[in-house]
């Protein structure tokens, strides 16, 4: 079965090359096929399946292409992937056109997923911090990244006093997409120094 899959992957890479840099990696007990790192097809049991999105699924169903059924713990789960049969392999232009729709749909779904992601979905952030960020005028992930950890922290502190240094580190980690404990030592040290300096300035102002 592995040899069959490898043969089909090679064939797919050749036919679908006009879509971009075609790569494959093991997934779902088979192999994912991606163009420029966007997954739009699968190879399993020696067959190629194209991914459908909600907007273009009718194209695949209209051609009566069989859907891929994935069995998990004995339960059949239909996936939004459709079989490329021998007739389609014989018509490379039609196959390429359908694959282009698959890739376009996968790209659109990826963009929509990123846009719908909320602040609380980032590492280190929760509902409470998300609400505080909103109150500070930081509404989404783009705002957070553009302003940076320090500016966001200052804005949050204007809303709520006595925020600990952990909040600053949490914000920096969220922007980098990592847990705050995994922040590079240089970045952590620089943030701690900035925090201490900022705290002393703030304390002086309050005394005056």
HUQUIFEN-V882355 format. One record per residue. SS is DSSP state (h for helix, s for strand, l for the rest). OMEGA is omega in whole degrees, -180 to 180 (999 if undefined). Layout:
ss->{SS SS}
omega->{OMEGA OMEGA}
This chain:
ss->{l h h h h h h h h h h h h h h l h h h l l s s s s s s l l s s s s s s l l s s s s s s s l l s s s s s l l l l l h h h h h h l l l l s s s s s s l l s s s s s s s s s l l h h h h h l h h h h h h h h h h h h h h h h h h h h h h h h h l l h h h l l l l l h h h h h h h h h l l l l l h h h h h h h h h h h h h h h h h h h l l l l l h h h h h h h h h h h h l l l h h h l l h h h h h h h h h h h h h h h h h h h h h h h l}
omega->{-180 -180 178 180 -179 179 -179 178 179 178 -180 -179 -179 -176 -174 -179 180 -178 -178 179 -176 179 178 174 -175 -178 178 -178 176 -179 175 176 -177 172 -177 175 175 -177 -180 180 177 170 178 -177 176 -179 177 177 178 -179 176 173 -178 -176 -177 -178 -178 180 -178 179 179 178 -179 176 -180 178 179 177 180 -179 179 -177 177 -179 179 179 178 178 -178 177 -173 -172 172 -178 -176 179 180 178 180 180 -173 -180 178 179 -180 179 179 179 178 176 179 -178 179 179 179 177 -180 180 -180 179 -179 -180 179 -178 -178 179 -179 180 -177 179 -180 177 175 -177 178 -179 -177 180 178 180 179 177 178 -179 -180 177 179 -168 -175 -176 179 178 -178 -177 -178 -179 -178 -174 -175 -180 179 180 -180 178 180 -178 176 179 -178 -179 173 174 -176 178 179 179 178 -180 178 179 180 178 -180 180 -180 -178 -179 175 -176 179 -178 178 177 -176 -178 180 -180 -178 -179 179 180 179 179 -179 -179 180 -179 179 -178 176 -178 -179 179 -179 -179 180 179 999}
